[in-house]
Amino acid sequence: MAQKIILDCDPGHDDAVAIMMAAKHPEIELLGITTVRGNQTLEKVTRNALNVVQYLDIDVPVYKGMSVPMVIEPRPVEERVHGDSGLDGPQFDELTRTIESKHAIQFIIETLMASDGDIILVPTGPLTNIAMAMRIEPHIVPKIKQIVLMGGCYQLGNVTPSAEFNIWADGEAAHIVFSSGVKVTMMGLDITRKVLALPSVIERMSKHDNRAAKLFCDLMTFFNKGQKKTFGWEGGPLHDPTTVAYLIDPSVITVKSMHTDIEINSEQSYGRTNCDYFLLTDEPKNSDVAIDVDVEKFWDIVEECISLYE
């Protein structure tokens, strides 16, 4: 039976690939896409989500969410790697798809409350929408089957020496989510930096003659330029699709149960995911943290998803 998910995202090149994968694979039932400020402003990431679903003819509703973090001032957007639009590279037709009238948080709450506790939340951006939904309606918490998120790291950050962007963009929201009691599976930079969309990967996907393959190649061609300039890599890391790949085939990623705290009090280390990798404390294991990825199997899953559009 397909796993029901809500994809909460801030497209974003890697978010766009996650949408592409989640919308077609038979192991996933994509109930809705919600957007949040992150890689770019809320207006831009929402437009990007609409462009992706229109381009790929994906019949899934899109809901606009939070435009600011819960407590802190909005962080700078990630133009270094995602460009001015947040999704530079592909050329899209005039946009005709529109967002739903309902706010993303209202959609999340109503969908979870009407469910049998069988919905997985998949946030690939800052956790503002998820945390706000938990605060507004605490009764949704036991209704959430699992949260599989992209964010954090137990080693090196990417926006500060200690923090990953999604957590750093709203540390208070991440604190709420990780302390909620819901099972959290964390796809951090420690493994996402291993799945680089190298030129050989782009060439491999380009052999599929469909719109998904073209979109993937156009996205990664631009994404790689920003990653090369910023981090020196020959290929951009496909952070967000690791969440969807894990749901399609959990064997692709190795996880380890441990306690994770979110640092929200330190000016220098704000947004750090303090992961108790060596189980040095007696704190409860509130997260399954990704520690390794089968790179070849990951790209096989991505390619399978692209082929489903043929």
Buried (B, 14 or more C-beta within 10 A) or exposed (E): EEBBBBBBBBBBBBBBBBBBBBBBBEEBBBBBBBBBBBBBBBEBBBBBBBBBBBBBEBEBBBBBBBBBBBEBEBBEBBBEBBBEBBBBBBEBEEEEBEBBEBBBBBBBBBBBEEBEEEBBBBBBBBBBBBBBBBEEBEEBEEBBBBBBBBBBBBEBBBBBEBBBBBBBBBBBBBBBBBBBEBBBBBBBBBBBBBBBBBEEBBEBBBEBEBBBBBBBBBBBBBBBBBBBEEEEBEBBBBBBBBBBBBBBBEEBBBBBBBBBBBBBEEEEBBBBBBBBBEEEEEEEBBBBBBBEBBBEBBBBBBBBBBBBBE
